[in-house]
Amino acid sequence: MWGPLFGLAGMATTRLTLWSLGLAVWLLRRPGGWAVLAVAALVGVKLLPQK
């Protein structure tokens, strides 16, 4: 019963990961794209909960 749900969740996660990787590669190939990735990484680290 849970197999198809886990399968769909895994497929969605894989597609999201590959889409994000493709976007990162595309940005790195553009002038100034590395800065966008750097800002995104800094914002992501800032939003993580601190323990």
PDBQT receptor file of N, H, CA, C and O in Angstrom, charges set to zero:
ATOM      1  N   MET A   1       0.815  -1.198   0.000  1.00  0.00    +0.000 N 
ATOM      2  CA  MET A   1       0.000   0.000   0.000  1.00  0.00    +0.000 C 
ATOM      3  C   MET A   1       0.864   1.269   0.000  1.00  0.00    +0.000 C 
ATOM      4  O   MET A   1       0.569   2.234  -0.706  1.00  0.00    +0.000 OA
ATOM      5  N   TRP A   2       1.927   1.249   0.799  1.00  0.00    +0.000 N 
ATOM      6  H   TRP A   2       2.167   0.466   1.372  1.00  0.00    +0.000 HD
ATOM      7  CA  TRP A   2       2.776   2.440   0.893  1.00  0.00    +0.000 C 
ATOM      8  C   TRP A   2       3.832   2.491  -0.203  1.00  0.00    +0.000 C 
ATOM      9  O   TRP A   2       4.441   3.537  -0.427  1.00  0.00    +0.000 OA
ATOM     10  N   GLY A   3       4.051   1.384  -0.879  1.00  0.00    +0.000 N 
ATOM     11  H   GLY A   3       3.556   0.534  -0.697  1.00  0.00    +0.000 HD
ATOM     12  CA  GLY A   3       5.085   1.327  -1.915  1.00  0.00    +0.000 C 
ATOM     13  C   GLY A   3       4.928   2.365  -3.010  1.00  0.00    +0.000 C 
ATOM     14  O   GLY A   3       5.887   3.074  -3.316  1.00  0.00    +0.000 OA
ATOM     15  N   PRO A   4       3.732   2.480  -3.619  1.00  0.00    +0.000 N 
ATOM     16  CA  PRO A   4       3.575   3.494  -4.667  1.00  0.00    +0.000 C 
ATOM     17  C   PRO A   4       3.772   4.925  -4.165  1.00  0.00    +0.000 C 
ATOM     18  O   PRO A   4       4.295   5.772  -4.888  1.00  0.00    +0.000 OA
ATOM     19  N   LEU A   5       3.356   5.190  -2.936  1.00  0.00    +0.000 N 
ATOM     20  H   LEU A   5       2.930   4.502  -2.348  1.00  0.00    +0.000 HD
ATOM     21  CA  LEU A   5       3.542   6.548  -2.396  1.00  0.00    +0.000 C 
ATOM     22  C   LEU A   5       5.019   6.864  -2.203  1.00  0.00    +0.000 C 
ATOM     23  O   LEU A   5       5.477   7.957  -2.536  1.00  0.00    +0.000 OA
ATOM     24  N   PHE A   6       5.766   5.895  -1.659  1.00  0.00    +0.000 N 
ATOM     25  H   PHE A   6       5.394   5.007  -1.388  1.00  0.00    +0.000 HD
ATOM     26  CA  PHE A   6       7.202   6.109  -1.493  1.00  0.00    +0.000 C 
ATOM     27  C   PHE A   6       7.895   6.210  -2.848  1.00  0.00    +0.000 C 
ATOM     28  O   PHE A   6       8.848   6.973  -3.009  1.00  0.00    +0.000 OA
ATOM     29  N   GLY A   7       7.418   5.441  -3.815  1.00  0.00    +0.000 N 
ATOM     30  H   GLY A   7       6.645   4.821  -3.685  1.00  0.00    +0.000 HD
ATOM     31  CA  GLY A   7       7.984   5.515  -5.163  1.00  0.00    +0.000 C 
ATOM     32  C   GLY A   7       7.778   6.884  -5.786  1.00  0.00    +0.000 C 
ATOM     33  O   GLY A   7       8.700   7.451  -6.372  1.00  0.00    +0.000 OA
ATOM     34  N   LEU A   8       6.563   7.416  -5.659  1.00  0.00    +0.000 N 
ATOM     35  H   LEU A   8       5.814   6.955  -5.183  1.00  0.00    +0.000 HD
ATOM     36  CA  LEU A   8       6.286   8.751  -6.202  1.00  0.00    +0.000 C 
ATOM     37  C   LEU A   8       7.078   9.828  -5.471  1.00  0.00    +0.000 C 
ATOM     38  O   LEU A   8       7.579  10.764  -6.094  1.00  0.00    +0.000 OA
ATOM     39  N   ALA A   9       7.193   9.697  -4.147  1.00  0.00    +0.000 N 
ATOM     40  H   ALA A   9       6.787   8.937  -3.641  1.00  0.00    +0.000 HD
ATOM     41  CA  ALA A   9       7.966  10.679  -3.382  1.00  0.00    +0.000 C 
ATOM     42  C   ALA A   9       9.441  10.631  -3.781  1.00  0.00    +0.000 C 
ATOM     43  O   ALA A   9      10.084  11.672  -3.918  1.00  0.00    +0.000 OA
ATOM     44  N   GLY A  10       9.970   9.433  -3.967  1.00  0.00    +0.000 N 
ATOM     45  H   GLY A  10       9.448   8.588  -3.856  1.00  0.00    +0.000 HD
ATOM     46  CA  GLY A  10      11.364   9.301  -4.390  1.00  0.00    +0.000 C 
ATOM     47  C   GLY A  10      11.593   9.865  -5.778  1.00  0.00    +0.000 C 
ATOM     48  O   GLY A  10      12.610  10.511  -6.031  1.00  0.00    +0.000 OA
ATOM     49  N   MET A  11      10.652   9.625  -6.678  1.00  0.00    +0.000 N 
ATOM     50  H   MET A  11       9.826   9.101  -6.472  1.00  0.00    +0.000 HD
ATOM     51  CA  MET A  11      10.778  10.148  -8.036  1.00  0.00    +0.000 C 
ATOM     52  C   MET A  11      10.719  11.677  -8.029  1.00  0.00    +0.000 C 
ATOM     53  O   MET A  11      11.474  12.331  -8.747  1.00  0.00    +0.000 OA
ATOM     54  N   ALA A  12       9.825  12.243  -7.222  1.00  0.00    +0.000 N 
ATOM     55  H   ALA A  12       9.211  11.712  -6.638  1.00  0.00    +0.000 HD
ATOM     56  CA  ALA A  12       9.719  13.699  -7.146  1.00  0.00    +0.000 C 
ATOM     57  C   ALA A  12      10.998  14.304  -6.570  1.00  0.00    +0.000 C 
ATOM     58  O   ALA A  12      11.463  15.343  -7.038  1.00  0.00    +0.000 OA
ATOM     59  N   THR A  13      11.559  13.656  -5.563  1.00  0.00    +0.000 N 
ATOM     60  H   THR A  13      11.180  12.812  -5.183  1.00  0.00    +0.000 HD
ATOM     61  CA  THR A  13      12.797  14.153  -4.964  1.00  0.00    +0.000 C 
ATOM     62  C   THR A  13      13.945  14.098  -5.966  1.00  0.00    +0.000 C 
ATOM     63  O   THR A  13      14.749  15.026  -6.049  1.00  0.00    +0.000 OA
ATOM     64  N   THR A  14      14.018  13.014  -6.719  1.00  0.00    +0.000 N 
ATOM     65  H   THR A  14      13.366  12.260  -6.651  1.00  0.00    +0.000 HD
ATOM     66  CA  THR A  14      15.070  12.880  -7.727  1.00  0.00    +0.000 C 
ATOM     67  C   THR A  14      14.929  13.944  -8.806  1.00  0.00    +0.000 C 
ATOM     68  O   THR A  14      15.923  14.541  -9.218  1.00  0.00    +0.000 OA
ATOM     69  N   ARG A  15      13.716  14.186  -9.264  1.00  0.00    +0.000 N 
ATOM     70  H   ARG A  15      12.908  13.701  -8.929  1.00  0.00    +0.000 HD
ATOM     71  CA  ARG A  15      13.505  15.199 -10.305  1.00  0.00    +0.000 C 
ATOM     72  C   ARG A  15      13.862  16.587  -9.787  1.00  0.00    +0.000 C 
ATOM     73  O   ARG A  15      14.464  17.380 -10.512  1.00  0.00    +0.000 OA
ATOM     74  N   LEU A  16      13.501  16.890  -8.550  1.00  0.00    +0.000 N 
ATOM     75  H   LEU A  16      13.012  16.247  -7.961  1.00  0.00    +0.000 HD
ATOM     76  CA  LEU A  16      13.818  18.195  -7.971  1.00  0.00    +0.000 C 
ATOM     77  C   LEU A  16      15.329  18.370  -7.830  1.00  0.00    +0.000 C 
ATOM     78  O   LEU A  16      15.862  19.443  -8.110  1.00  0.00    +0.000 OA
ATOM     79  N   THR A  17      16.010  17.322  -7.399  1.00  0.00    +0.000 N 
ATOM     80  H   THR A  17      15.578  16.450  -7.172  1.00  0.00    +0.000 HD
ATOM     81  CA  THR A  17      17.465  17.385  -7.243  1.00  0.00    +0.000 C 
ATOM     82  C   THR A  17      18.152  17.593  -8.588  1.00  0.00    +0.000 C 
ATOM     83  O   THR A  17      19.044  18.433  -8.706  1.00  0.00    +0.000 OA
ATOM     84  N   LEU A  18      17.745  16.839  -9.597  1.00  0.00    +0.000 N 
ATOM     85  H   LEU A  18      17.020  16.157  -9.501  1.00  0.00    +0.000 HD
ATOM     86  CA  LEU A  18      18.363  16.984 -10.916  1.00  0.00    +0.000 C 
ATOM     87  C   LEU A  18      18.048  18.344 -11.533  1.00  0.00    +0.000 C 
ATOM     88  O   LEU A  18      18.900  18.922 -12.208  1.00  0.00    +0.000 OA
ATOM     89  N   TRP A  19      16.849  18.862 -11.316  1.00  0.00    +0.000 N 
ATOM     90  H   TRP A  19      16.157  18.392 -10.768  1.00  0.00    +0.000 HD
ATOM     91  CA  TRP A  19      16.493  20.189 -11.819  1.00  0.00    +0.000 C 
ATOM     92  C   TRP A  19      17.370  21.247 -11.147  1.00  0.00    +0.000 C 
ATOM     93  O   TRP A  19      17.856  22.162 -11.811  1.00  0.00    +0.000 OA
ATOM     94  N   SER A  20      17.572  21.124  -9.830  1.00  0.00    +0.000 N 
ATOM     95  H   SER A  20      17.177  20.381  -9.291  1.00  0.00    +0.000 HD
ATOM     96  CA  SER A  20      18.416  22.078  -9.105  1.00  0.00    +0.000 C 
ATOM     97  C   SER A  20      19.865  22.008  -9.589  1.00  0.00    +0.000 C 
ATOM     98  O   SER A  20      20.519  23.039  -9.745  1.00  0.00    +0.000 OA
ATOM     99  N   LEU A  21      20.360  20.809  -9.824  1.00  0.00    +0.000 N 
ATOM    100  H   LEU A  21      19.829  19.971  -9.697  1.00  0.00    +0.000 HD
ATOM    101  CA  LEU A  21      21.722  20.652 -10.325  1.00  0.00    +0.000 C 
ATOM    102  C   LEU A  21      21.865  21.264 -11.715  1.00  0.00    +0.000 C 
ATOM    103  O   LEU A  21      22.861  21.926 -12.006  1.00  0.00    +0.000 OA
ATOM    104  N   GLY A  22      20.882  21.045 -12.562  1.00  0.00    +0.000 N 
ATOM    105  H   GLY A  22      20.073  20.507 -12.326  1.00  0.00    +0.000 HD
ATOM    106  CA  GLY A  22      20.904  21.646 -13.895  1.00  0.00    +0.000 C 
ATOM    107  C   GLY A  22      20.890  23.158 -13.842  1.00  0.00    +0.000 C 
ATOM    108  O   GLY A  22      21.600  23.817 -14.601  1.00  0.00    +0.000 OA
ATOM    109  N   LEU A  23      20.088  23.711 -12.951  1.00  0.00    +0.000 N 
ATOM    110  H   LEU A  23      19.511  23.176 -12.334  1.00  0.00    +0.000 HD
ATOM    111  CA  LEU A  23      20.035  25.166 -12.782  1.00  0.00    +0.000 C 
ATOM    112  C   LEU A  23      21.374  25.702 -12.283  1.00  0.00    +0.000 C 
ATOM    113  O   LEU A  23      21.833  26.748 -12.742  1.00  0.00    +0.000 OA
ATOM    114  N   ALA A  24      22.003  24.993 -11.348  1.00  0.00    +0.000 N 
ATOM    115  H   ALA A  24      21.630  24.144 -10.975  1.00  0.00    +0.000 HD
ATOM    116  CA  ALA A  24      23.300  25.428 -10.824  1.00  0.00    +0.000 C 
ATOM    117  C   ALA A  24      24.366  25.415 -11.918  1.00  0.00    +0.000 C 
ATOM    118  O   ALA A  24      25.157  26.352 -12.024  1.00  0.00    +0.000 OA
ATOM    119  N   VAL A  25      24.389  24.368 -12.724  1.00  0.00    +0.000 N 
ATOM    120  H   VAL A  25      23.747  23.607 -12.638  1.00  0.00    +0.000 HD
ATOM    121  CA  VAL A  25      25.368  24.293 -13.818  1.00  0.00    +0.000 C 
ATOM    122  C   VAL A  25      25.118  25.409 -14.823  1.00  0.00    +0.000 C 
ATOM    123  O   VAL A  25      26.060  26.039 -15.304  1.00  0.00    +0.000 OA
ATOM    124  N   TRP A  26      23.855  25.653 -15.138  1.00  0.00    +0.000 N 
ATOM    125  H   TRP A  26      23.090  25.141 -14.748  1.00  0.00    +0.000 HD
ATOM    126  CA  TRP A  26      23.514  26.722 -16.082  1.00  0.00    +0.000 C 
ATOM    127  C   TRP A  26      23.965  28.080 -15.540  1.00  0.00    +0.000 C 
ATOM    128  O   TRP A  26      24.513  28.895 -16.284  1.00  0.00    +0.000 OA
ATOM    129  N   LEU A  27      23.736  28.325 -14.243  1.00  0.00    +0.000 N 
ATOM    130  H   LEU A  27      23.292  27.663 -13.639  1.00  0.00    +0.000 HD
ATOM    131  CA  LEU A  27      24.149  29.599 -13.657  1.00  0.00    +0.000 C 
ATOM    132  C   LEU A  27      25.667  29.742 -13.640  1.00  0.00    +0.000 C 
ATOM    133  O   LEU A  27      26.187  30.833 -13.874  1.00  0.00    +0.000 OA
ATOM    134  N   LEU A  28      26.380  28.660 -13.367  1.00  0.00    +0.000 N 
ATOM    135  H   LEU A  28      25.958  27.773 -13.177  1.00  0.00    +0.000 HD
ATOM    136  CA  LEU A  28      27.837  28.734 -13.335  1.00  0.00    +0.000 C 
ATOM    137  C   LEU A  28      28.427  29.051 -14.705  1.00  0.00    +0.000 C 
ATOM    138  O   LEU A  28      29.519  29.612 -14.791  1.00  0.00    +0.000 OA
ATOM    139  N   ARG A  29      27.731  28.706 -15.756  1.00  0.00    +0.000 N 
ATOM    140  H   ARG A  29      26.844  28.251 -15.686  1.00  0.00    +0.000 HD
ATOM    141  CA  ARG A  29      28.238  28.970 -17.102  1.00  0.00    +0.000 C 
ATOM    142  C   ARG A  29      27.944  30.387 -17.560  1.00  0.00    +0.000 C 
ATOM    143  O   ARG A  29      28.490  30.825 -18.573  1.00  0.00    +0.000 OA
ATOM    144  N   ARG A  30      27.105  31.111 -16.854  1.00  0.00    +0.000 N 
ATOM    145  H   ARG A  30      26.661  30.756 -16.031  1.00  0.00    +0.000 HD
ATOM    146  CA  ARG A  30      26.756  32.478 -17.232  1.00  0.00    +0.000 C 
ATOM    147  C   ARG A  30      27.628  33.470 -16.457  1.00  0.00    +0.000 C 
ATOM    148  O   ARG A  30      28.056  33.172 -15.342  1.00  0.00    +0.000 OA
ATOM    149  N   PRO A  31      27.895  34.639 -17.034  1.00  0.00    +0.000 N 
ATOM    150  CA  PRO A  31      28.681  35.647 -16.315  1.00  0.00    +0.000 C 
ATOM    151  C   PRO A  31      27.928  36.117 -15.065  1.00  0.00    +0.000 C 
ATOM    152  O   PRO A  31      26.776  36.542 -15.148  1.00  0.00    +0.000 OA
ATOM    153  N   GLY A  32      28.580  36.036 -13.933  1.00  0.00    +0.000 N 
ATOM    154  H   GLY A  32      29.516  35.690 -13.866  1.00  0.00    +0.000 HD
ATOM    155  CA  GLY A  32      27.967  36.473 -12.683  1.00  0.00    +0.000 C 
ATOM    156  C   GLY A  32      27.050  35.441 -12.055  1.00  0.00    +0.000 C 
ATOM    157  O   GLY A  32      26.476  35.695 -10.995  1.00  0.00    +0.000 OA
ATOM    158  N   GLY A  33      26.900  34.294 -12.678  1.00  0.00    +0.000 N 
ATOM    159  H   GLY A  33      27.366  34.088 -13.538  1.00  0.00    +0.000 HD
ATOM    160  CA  GLY A  33      26.020  33.262 -12.133  1.00  0.00    +0.000 C 
ATOM    161  C   GLY A  33      26.538  32.674 -10.837  1.00  0.00    +0.000 C 
ATOM    162  O   GLY A  33      25.758  32.261  -9.978  1.00  0.00    +0.000 OA
ATOM    163  N   TRP A  34      27.872  32.637 -10.692  1.00  0.00    +0.000 N 
ATOM    164  H   TRP A  34      28.505  32.972 -11.390  1.00  0.00    +0.000 HD
ATOM    165  CA  TRP A  34      28.445  32.120  -9.454  1.00  0.00    +0.000 C 
ATOM    166  C   TRP A  34      28.037  32.983  -8.274  1.00  0.00    +0.000 C 
ATOM    167  O   TRP A  34      27.897  32.477  -7.160  1.00  0.00    +0.000 OA
ATOM    168  N   ALA A  35      27.842  34.297  -8.500  1.00  0.00    +0.000 N 
ATOM    169  H   ALA A  35      27.956  34.709  -9.404  1.00  0.00    +0.000 HD
ATOM    170  CA  ALA A  35      27.440  35.191  -7.411  1.00  0.00    +0.000 C 
ATOM    171  C   ALA A  35      26.024  34.860  -6.945  1.00  0.00    +0.000 C 
ATOM    172  O   ALA A  35      25.727  34.925  -5.752  1.00  0.00    +0.000 OA
ATOM    173  N   VAL A  36      25.159  34.508  -7.881  1.00  0.00    +0.000 N 
ATOM    174  H   VAL A  36      25.400  34.455  -8.850  1.00  0.00    +0.000 HD
ATOM    175  CA  VAL A  36      23.792  34.124  -7.519  1.00  0.00    +0.000 C 
ATOM    176  C   VAL A  36      23.822  32.872  -6.656  1.00  0.00    +0.000 C 
ATOM    177  O   VAL A  36      23.103  32.785  -5.660  1.00  0.00    +0.000 OA
ATOM    178  N   LEU A  37      24.649  31.903  -7.031  1.00  0.00    +0.000 N 
ATOM    179  H   LEU A  37      25.233  31.974  -7.840  1.00  0.00    +0.000 HD
ATOM    180  CA  LEU A  37      24.757  30.681  -6.237  1.00  0.00    +0.000 C 
ATOM    181  C   LEU A  37      25.359  30.956  -4.864  1.00  0.00    +0.000 C 
ATOM    182  O   LEU A  37      24.942  30.355  -3.874  1.00  0.00    +0.000 OA
ATOM    183  N   ALA A  38      26.337  31.861  -4.793  1.00  0.00    +0.000 N 
ATOM    184  H   ALA A  38      26.676  32.350  -5.597  1.00  0.00    +0.000 HD
ATOM    185  CA  ALA A  38      26.945  32.197  -3.507  1.00  0.00    +0.000 C 
ATOM    186  C   ALA A  38      25.929  32.852  -2.581  1.00  0.00    +0.000 C 
ATOM    187  O   ALA A  38      25.861  32.518  -1.399  1.00  0.00    +0.000 OA
ATOM    188  N   VAL A  39      25.146  33.777  -3.107  1.00  0.00    +0.000 N 
ATOM    189  H   VAL A  39      25.202  34.049  -4.068  1.00  0.00    +0.000 HD
ATOM    190  CA  VAL A  39      24.119  34.437  -2.290  1.00  0.00    +0.000 C 
ATOM    191  C   VAL A  39      23.069  33.428  -1.848  1.00  0.00    +0.000 C 
ATOM    192  O   VAL A  39      22.624  33.462  -0.701  1.00  0.00    +0.000 OA
ATOM    193  N   ALA A  40      22.666  32.530  -2.746  1.00  0.00    +0.000 N 
ATOM    194  H   ALA A  40      23.027  32.503  -3.678  1.00  0.00    +0.000 HD
ATOM    195  CA  ALA A  40      21.676  31.512  -2.387  1.00  0.00    +0.000 C 
ATOM    196  C   ALA A  40      22.207  30.602  -1.281  1.00  0.00    +0.000 C 
ATOM    197  O   ALA A  40      21.465  30.228  -0.373  1.00  0.00    +0.000 OA
ATOM    198  N   ALA A  41      23.492  30.246  -1.354  1.00  0.00    +0.000 N 
ATOM    199  H   ALA A  41      24.095  30.550  -2.091  1.00  0.00    +0.000 HD
ATOM    200  CA  ALA A  41      24.085  29.403  -0.316  1.00  0.00    +0.000 C 
ATOM    201  C   ALA A  41      24.144  30.145   1.017  1.00  0.00    +0.000 C 
ATOM    202  O   ALA A  41      23.852  29.562   2.061  1.00  0.00    +0.000 OA
ATOM    203  N   LEU A  42      24.518  31.422   0.992  1.00  0.00    +0.000 N 
ATOM    204  H   LEU A  42      24.755  31.896   0.144  1.00  0.00    +0.000 HD
ATOM    205  CA  LEU A  42      24.581  32.194   2.234  1.00  0.00    +0.000 C 
ATOM    206  C   LEU A  42      23.202  32.371   2.858  1.00  0.00    +0.000 C 
ATOM    207  O   LEU A  42      23.058  32.271   4.076  1.00  0.00    +0.000 OA
ATOM    208  N   VAL A  43      22.199  32.630   2.044  1.00  0.00    +0.000 N 
ATOM    209  H   VAL A  43      22.316  32.712   1.054  1.00  0.00    +0.000 HD
ATOM    210  CA  VAL A  43      20.836  32.768   2.567  1.00  0.00    +0.000 C 
ATOM    211  C   VAL A  43      20.357  31.436   3.130  1.00  0.00    +0.000 C 
ATOM    212  O   VAL A  43      19.708  31.402   4.176  1.00  0.00    +0.000 OA
ATOM    213  N   GLY A  44      20.672  30.335   2.443  1.00  0.00    +0.000 N 
ATOM    214  H   GLY A  44      21.200  30.362   1.594  1.00  0.00    +0.000 HD
ATOM    215  CA  GLY A  44      20.281  29.019   2.938  1.00  0.00    +0.000 C 
ATOM    216  C   GLY A  44      20.918  28.694   4.273  1.00  0.00    +0.000 C 
ATOM    217  O   GLY A  44      20.260  28.140   5.154  1.00  0.00    +0.000 OA
ATOM    218  N   VAL A  45      22.192  29.029   4.437  1.00  0.00    +0.000 N 
ATOM    219  H   VAL A  45      22.727  29.479   3.722  1.00  0.00    +0.000 HD
ATOM    220  CA  VAL A  45      22.872  28.780   5.708  1.00  0.00    +0.000 C 
ATOM    221  C   VAL A  45      22.294  29.671   6.800  1.00  0.00    +0.000 C 
ATOM    222  O   VAL A  45      22.161  29.241   7.945  1.00  0.00    +0.000 OA
ATOM    223  N   LYS A  46      21.953  30.896   6.458  1.00  0.00    +0.000 N 
ATOM    224  H   LYS A  46      22.061  31.245   5.527  1.00  0.00    +0.000 HD
ATOM    225  CA  LYS A  46      21.398  31.822   7.443  1.00  0.00    +0.000 C 
ATOM    226  C   LYS A  46      20.034  31.340   7.942  1.00  0.00    +0.000 C 
ATOM    227  O   LYS A  46      19.698  31.535   9.110  1.00  0.00    +0.000 OA
ATOM    228  N   LEU A  47      19.254  30.716   7.067  1.00  0.00    +0.000 N 
ATOM    229  H   LEU A  47      19.527  30.558   6.118  1.00  0.00    +0.000 HD
ATOM    230  CA  LEU A  47      17.910  30.284   7.438  1.00  0.00    +0.000 C 
ATOM    231  C   LEU A  47      17.881  28.953   8.183  1.00  0.00    +0.000 C 
ATOM    232  O   LEU A  47      16.851  28.584   8.748  1.00  0.00    +0.000 OA
ATOM    233  N   LEU A  48      19.009  28.221   8.191  1.00  0.00    +0.000 N 
ATOM    234  H   LEU A  48      19.846  28.520   7.732  1.00  0.00    +0.000 HD
ATOM    235  CA  LEU A  48      19.042  26.962   8.931  1.00  0.00    +0.000 C 
ATOM    236  C   LEU A  48      18.956  27.243  10.425  1.00  0.00    +0.000 C 
ATOM    237  O   LEU A  48      19.542  28.213  10.905  1.00  0.00    +0.000 OA
ATOM    238  N   PRO A  49      18.235  26.410  11.165  1.00  0.00    +0.000 N 
ATOM    239  CA  PRO A  49      18.137  26.641  12.613  1.00  0.00    +0.000 C 
ATOM    240  C   PRO A  49      19.478  26.395  13.304  1.00  0.00    +0.000 C 
ATOM    241  O   PRO A  49      20.203  25.458  12.970  1.00  0.00    +0.000 OA
ATOM    242  N   GLN A  50      19.783  27.233  14.246  1.00  0.00    +0.000 N 
ATOM    243  H   GLN A  50      19.194  27.994  14.517  1.00  0.00    +0.000 HD
ATOM    244  CA  GLN A  50      21.025  27.117  15.008  1.00  0.00    +0.000 C 
ATOM    245  C   GLN A  50      20.744  26.346  16.295  1.00  0.00    +0.000 C 
ATOM    246  O   GLN A  50      19.714  26.548  16.938  1.00  0.00    +0.000 OA
ATOM    247  N   LYS A  51      21.667  25.464  16.661  1.00  0.00    +0.000 N 
ATOM    248  H   LYS A  51      22.504  25.300  16.139  1.00  0.00    +0.000 HD
ATOM    249  CA  LYS A  51      21.471  24.675  17.885  1.00  0.00    +0.000 C 
ATOM    250  C   LYS A  51      22.394  25.157  18.972  1.00  0.00    +0.000 C 
ATOM    251  O   LYS A  51      22.380  24.618  20.079  1.00  0.00    +0.000 OA
TER     252      LYS A  51
